């Protein structure tokens, strides 16, 4: 089966800044109002602005004091079924055991709750503080196999077009790699009834 690929700006709302935000908002609206949302963040960056007014935004960071945090332990103290939605932006590739984190996310989601993740597929090496994985849409689906997949796609809308001109200004990583070209988005929903 050919993977879904988005390459245009179709579906963007003018006030929104990126396709990931548009997709996340769309999924939240289509699958019920979120009251309590957890963001698995990276280096203190927050995407709380993606949420509607009145939504409670909590955040757990994958980095503590500049060092990688044990995300499984960070999520372990959260009671089952606590969140309507859990999301991350450019974080899951920096997690040492994303399959265990995916299990924790499924556990803390309420039945019918959604999880949304956007990550890089092709990019330079990003050791902030560690860089472990790159995912395909099928790779993210396999992490969240206990959930119903709502969308999983490659996204080239943020792809850099003039790499040769940019490369001269961009030092790149330790291997000479420059900017990212493709992203991957995944959204899944926890079944209301156990499978």
C-alpha positions, 0 to 999 in steps of 0.5 A: 500500500502506498503511504499517504503524502501531503505536499501542498498547503491545502487545508491550512487555516490562515491564522495557523502556522503549520500543517501539524497545528492544522491537523491537530486542531482538526482531529481534536474538533472531529473527535470531541472537545478536549478539556485536559491535554498533555504535551510531551515537550522538548527543551521547554518549548510549548505548543499550548497556543494550539489549544482552544481557550479553556483547555487545561494544558499540562506539559512533561519535558523529555529533557531535565537540566539539559539531560535526557529524562526517563519519559516512562518514569515521568508518565508513570505517576499519571493515573489511567485515563487522565487526558483527553489528548496527548501530543508531541512536536519534534520530541518522540525521536529524542526518546530512548524507548518510544514503544514504552512511552507509546504504551504509557500514552495509551494508558493515560488517555481516556477512552475515545481520547486522541494522541497526535505526534509530529516528527521528522523523517529526514533531517540532520543529526540533532543531539539535543541532548540525544537523537535516537530515531526517525519514523515512517507513518507505518513506524508510528502506527506500529508504536501505537498499535493498540489505538485506532489510527486516524491519520498517518502520513508523510508531509513535504509541505515544509520541505526546503526547496533551494538546498544548494543556496541554503547549504552554503549558509547552513553549517549543518551537523557533524556529518555535513547534513543540513535542514529537514525535508520531510515530516511525519504526522500520526494521530490515533484514538483510544477505543471506547471499548477494549479490543 
